[in-house]
């Protein structure tokens, strides 16, 4: 009897202890986990404030001078020494200044001879003009007196009548005049002059070198005016306007260089489906042949947010911190991509956007929010 009572008592004790343990486990499972802030993953957030964001295409291109010429000789001879400058790369010349001079002594004698022949012809007809064409005699006499074999000739007097014109043509005055003008034009080619203020970027002709016709002597450019051609996707070309401002992305702390769109090609590249535009820059700090990065503005997107491309997941959502400091997904619509960023819409003002990279991030993950 005593053993039975002990057995019953022990069973009741086990039943009570088991019930207590069972309730304790259920309560533990129902209660919220007690997170230690020191063990939570810290994430940086940015509070979204939508505004208007510029659409800008970034393109690379090579600068080329807007004004450039190849210096080519049309005559032959020995290069003469320039009194002040050498015909070398990097040398600057002003407009009208002699770039290179070729010895013209021999040809200059031929020109003087032709001037003398013209003067002799005029001298031979002056008596006839005085008698038959008196009204024009003083003009021809003044022309004869001013004609010098050392100077370029001026235009001959115009005939007062058809009869006078036939007389002068018959005596060879007109043909002799144009012969002299042709030789004088040829003589001018022994002095090659700068057509604009610029700099010699190619050229290394030494004094005394023999130059032949059609020889390329060098290249001369305007160092202040440049242009660059870049390709724009055809679906954006309607946003491009002539004289629209475009900038070169600066390096370091330098200010952006601003230029204007001067030409737009009307042909689409079939392979790339792009259209080439040409931008002109007026800046003395640029260099021929330098590759630069161009920002071409294409308009603005209102009520949008500019974010890093690394934050966009599957091109449709980003991670945000909800009011419980847990990770949530926010779906967005990407509007425009560039190299580093993307412009999106769909985020509400005040949304806490996760901006730091979190390893193993998942929806519902408890985090510690840190605002930059």
BELHU-V138525 format. One record per residue. N is the residue number from 0. SS is DSSP state (A for helix, B for strand, O for the rest). OMEGA is omega in whole degrees, -180 to 180 (999 if undefined). Layout:
{{N	SS	OMEGA} {N	SS	OMEGA}}
This chain:
{{0	O	-179} {1	A	179} {2	A	180} {3	A	180} {4	A	179} {5	A	-179} {6	A	-180} {7	A	-180} {8	A	-180} {9	A	179} {10	A	178} {11	A	179} {12	A	179} {13	A	-180} {14	A	-179} {15	A	-180} {16	A	180} {17	A	-180} {18	A	-180} {19	A	180} {20	A	-179} {21	A	179} {22	A	180} {23	A	-180} {24	A	180} {25	A	-179} {26	A	178} {27	A	-179} {28	A	-178} {29	A	-174} {30	O	178} {31	O	177} {32	O	-179} {33	O	-177} {34	O	172} {35	O	-176} {36	A	-180} {37	A	-179} {38	A	-179} {39	O	176} {40	B	178} {41	B	179} {42	B	175} {43	B	179} {44	B	174} {45	B	179} {46	B	-175} {47	O	170} {48	O	-175} {49	O	176} {50	B	179} {51	B	-179} {52	B	-179} {53	B	170} {54	B	-180} {55	B	175} {56	B	178} {57	B	-178} {58	B	177} {59	B	178} {60	B	-179} {61	B	180} {62	O	174} {63	B	-180} {64	B	178} {65	O	178} {66	O	177} {67	B	178} {68	B	168} {69	B	-179} {70	B	-176} {71	B	179} {72	O	175} {73	O	-180} {74	O	179} {75	O	179} {76	B	-179} {77	B	178} {78	B	177} {79	O	179} {80	O	175} {81	O	-176} {82	O	-173} {83	O	-171} {84	O	176} {85	O	177} {86	O	-176} {87	B	178} {88	O	178} {89	O	179} {90	O	180} {91	B	178} {92	B	176} {93	O	180} {94	O	180} {95	O	180} {96	O	-179} {97	B	176} {98	B	-178} {99	B	-180} {100	B	180} {101	B	-179} {102	O	-175} {103	O	-175} {104	A	-177} {105	A	-178} {106	A	179} {107	A	177} {108	A	177} {109	A	179} {110	A	180} {111	A	180} {112	A	-179} {113	A	176} {114	A	179} {115	A	179} {116	A	178} {117	A	-179} {118	A	178} {119	A	179} {120	A	180} {121	A	179} {122	A	-177} {123	A	-178} {124	A	-178} {125	A	178} {126	A	179} {127	A	179} {128	A	-179} {129	A	-178} {130	A	-171} {131	A	-176} {132	O	-173} {133	A	-176} {134	A	-178} {135	A	-174} {136	A	-177} {137	A	178} {138	A	-179} {139	A	179} {140	A	178} {141	A	179} {142	A	180} {143	A	-178} {144	A	-177} {145	A	-178} {146	O	180} {147	O	179} {148	O	-178} {149	O	-175} {150	O	175} {151	O	-177} {152	O	175} {153	O	-178} {154	O	-180} {155	O	179} {156	O	179} {157	O	-180} {158	O	180} {159	O	-179} {160	O	178} {161	A	-180} {162	A	178} {163	A	-180} {164	A	179} {165	A	179} {166	A	-177} {167	A	178} {168	A	-180} {169	A	179} {170	O	176} {171	O	-180} {172	A	-176} {173	A	-179} {174	A	178} {175	A	178} {176	A	-178} {177	A	175} {178	A	179} {179	A	-179} {180	A	179} {181	A	179} {182	A	178} {183	A	176} {184	A	178} {185	A	180} {186	A	-179} {187	A	-178} {188	O	174} {189	O	175} {190	B	179} {191	B	-174} {192	B	180} {193	O	180} {194	O	179} {195	O	174} {196	O	-177} {197	B	-177} {198	B	179} {199	B	-179} {200	B	173} {201	B	180} {202	B	-179} {203	B	180} {204	O	-178} {205	O	175} {206	O	180} {207	O	179} {208	O	179} {209	B	-176} {210	B	-179} {211	O	178} {212	O	179} {213	O	176} {214	O	176} {215	B	-175} {216	B	-179} {217	B	177} {218	B	-175} {219	B	-176} {220	B	169} {221	O	-175} {222	O	-177} {223	O	-177} {224	B	-177} {225	B	172} {226	B	178} {227	B	178} {228	B	179} {229	B	-179} {230	B	-179} {231	B	176} {232	B	-173} {233	A	-180} {234	A	177} {235	A	-170} {236	A	-179} {237	A	178} {238	A	-178} {239	O	-179} {240	O	174} {241	O	-179} {242	O	175} {243	O	-179} {244	B	180} {245	B	-177} {246	B	170} {247	B	179} {248	O	-174} {249	O	176} {250	O	180} {251	O	-176} {252	O	-178} {253	O	177} {254	O	177} {255	O	176} {256	B	-175} {257	B	175} {258	B	-179} {259	B	177} {260	B	-176} {261	B	-179} {262	B	175} {263	B	179} {264	B	-180} {265	B	179} {266	B	179} {267	B	175} {268	B	-174} {269	O	-177} {270	O	-175} {271	O	-176} {272	O	177} {273	B	177} {274	B	-178} {275	B	174} {276	B	-177} {277	B	-177} {278	B	-179} {279	B	179} {280	B	176} {281	B	-175} {282	O	-176} {283	O	-179} {284	O	179} {285	O	-177} {286	O	176} {287	O	176} {288	O	-179} {289	O	175} {290	B	-178} {291	B	177} {292	B	-173} {293	B	172} {294	B	-180} {295	B	-180} {296	B	-178} {297	B	-180} {298	B	-179} {299	B	174} {300	B	-178} {301	B	175} {302	B	-176} {303	B	-178} {304	B	176} {305	B	-178} {306	B	176} {307	B	180} {308	A	-179} {309	A	-179} {310	A	-176} {311	O	-178} {312	B	178} {313	O	178} {314	O	-178} {315	O	179} {316	B	177} {317	B	176} {318	B	178} {319	B	176} {320	B	-180} {321	O	-175} {322	O	179} {323	O	-177} {324	O	174} {325	B	-179} {326	B	174} {327	B	175} {328	B	173} {329	B	-177} {330	B	-176} {331	O	176} {332	B	177} {333	B	-178} {334	B	-176} {335	B	179} {336	B	163} {337	O	-173} {338	O	-173} {339	O	-171} {340	B	176} {341	B	176} {342	B	-177} {343	B	171} {344	B	178} {345	O	178} {346	O	179} {347	O	175} {348	O	180} {349	O	177} {350	O	180} {351	B	-176} {352	B	177} {353	B	-177} {354	O	180} {355	O	179} {356	O	-177} {357	O	180} {358	O	177} {359	O	-179} {360	O	179} {361	O	-179} {362	O	-178} {363	O	-179} {364	O	178} {365	B	-175} {366	B	171} {367	B	-173} {368	B	176} {369	B	-180} {370	B	-180} {371	O	999}}
